[in-house]
């Protein structure tokens, strides 16, 4: 579709691509009073010609320059670009129709000649004048303007050299490389805006592989809107810096893989059929294609504003544990903004009184909880007195400590402000947190991440801003008698290979209640999950969501054949050990359902159905994983695989939970 000049430059935190590091970076952030097609009553895609008042601001680069002022167009707001692409440029076109639709749009808006522009590349800037427009190719036919103005990093760029360069290009330049010279008459305002929309699209939205993707869906909905939102979320500091780096790296990798894939495909067309070289190239091509598809999938997950935090960002914690204090002594840290005599007496009586024979402990006092956490060594205890504490950093807990509130959670509030990292980062072997309310504001990352080790959360309140609790692979999380709400992603994310026990909690008013990540990959272990007597309600999507690849749906029907590996899965629904060994999948489901009915006294229609549905789906997914592994072993020549080698046990205790008023129901799956 687009020629070589219309390539994707990657989504940058600055509003423009690397070509715009000069002028674009110097322009002050200022929203335009008027933009392209601002009249809300307009129903015609060409009615802009009669609309006055679209006067734009001019921009003069700082420092000494002899170039004329240009139109300032790169400060358009999200809704201005959104409306232009949706209503006037792309509409409901397919990826293969993008250039055609763009050309039709430009024919209606662009002045074909008479305007001057600065041809701006990484190497030089030169003043040119448009004499015609090749709409189909998205190029302008230009000539050097008089007087000749050129600014180059290379002193050898004379007028003769520039003329030769234009001759080589047949005087046709990509519109995205042209910056329209300011004209206060308003005649060329729409020309400048239209070129800005083309430039922004091909530098920030379009991907070189888009045209080869599925062409059955609306390109704007599938690609343009999520990428546009991500661009503005980055500009407005709503995306973690680590996620931005991940996205750009993925984009670069995907572009490189696609370039290699195109070169390989081109070389295949020149090979003799059935040659050994062709067979080798085809294998390499399949590997590249598979790699590229995986990278594209990861990009889409980050681009989707609803799934960005749920799937995209796997932050690694580099917190180092301090270990035992050099003196070997354990310290109790007391946090209080103001220590009154009555409070001190209560503490001495309830918490600081030394038991007979107990080793004497040192007591340290702090005015804020963050300084207390940072002062902790292995085995220390932090007691937070009633009060409202505002912190601006991360609670990085790498040692086994206890963090407890002295009173009710609503009386001990720790509020994190500022766009920073995770609120609570846990890597310690055995961390206990109790009786505290954590509140996030203006956050771009989750409220608590358990990277490794065990973290116990009891009698706490989590008021989330983005995602809620994340339980990483190999980590263990125990949450009891707590309340979690407000997450824009999932309230709790459970990674493969983790252990998660949830008992007597409330999880509500989140995008999704609990999200169980894909564990079907051969490198992943099945998570061990226990959910008992939780109330999961008023979430926008599902109460519980299981993420699995699309390939699972294609193969799922094979999981219903009653194969040997159905025996490998064990479900523990009421604390009874291994009672289901040796039964097939159908019997296992019936057994699990029967046990759950014992806990379904209050609301059978919701409670039992939700619990059973989750268990049955996890059984099916786990069984499918066993079948996929057996198939891989069979392909390697292992025809009689040991069940112990193949089986991955999931101990699931999912009983007594209540699912109420969730937007899409108690349980659902997300295919990716």
Beta strands, then each sheet from edge to edge (+ up, - down):
strand 1: 58-59
strand 2: 70-71
strand 3: 116-120
strand 4: 124-134
strand 5: 139-144
strand 6: 150-152
strand 7: 172-174
strand 8: 178-180
strand 9: 331-335
strand 10: 362-366
strand 11: 381-385
strand 12: 387-391
strand 13: 395-397
strand 14: 402-406
strand 15: 412-416
strand 16: 424-426
strand 17: 430-434
strand 18: 437-440
strand 19: 448-450
strand 20: 454-458
strand 21: 461-463
strand 22: 469-471
strand 23: 476-480
strand 24: 483-485
strand 25: 490-494
strand 26: 499-503
strand 27: 506-508
strand 28: 512-516
strand 29: 528-532
strand 30: 535-537
strand 31: 542-548
strand 32: 653-655
strand 33: 658-660
strand 34: 665-671
sheet 1: 1+ 2-
sheet 2: 6+ 4- 3+ 8-
sheet 3: 6+ 4- 5+ 7-
sheet 4: 10+ 9+ 11+ 14+ 17+ 20+ 23+ 26+ 29+ 32+
sheet 5: 12+ 15+ 18+ 21+ 24+ 27+ 30+ 33+
sheet 6: 13+ 16+ 19+ 22+ 25+ 28+ 31+ 34+
end
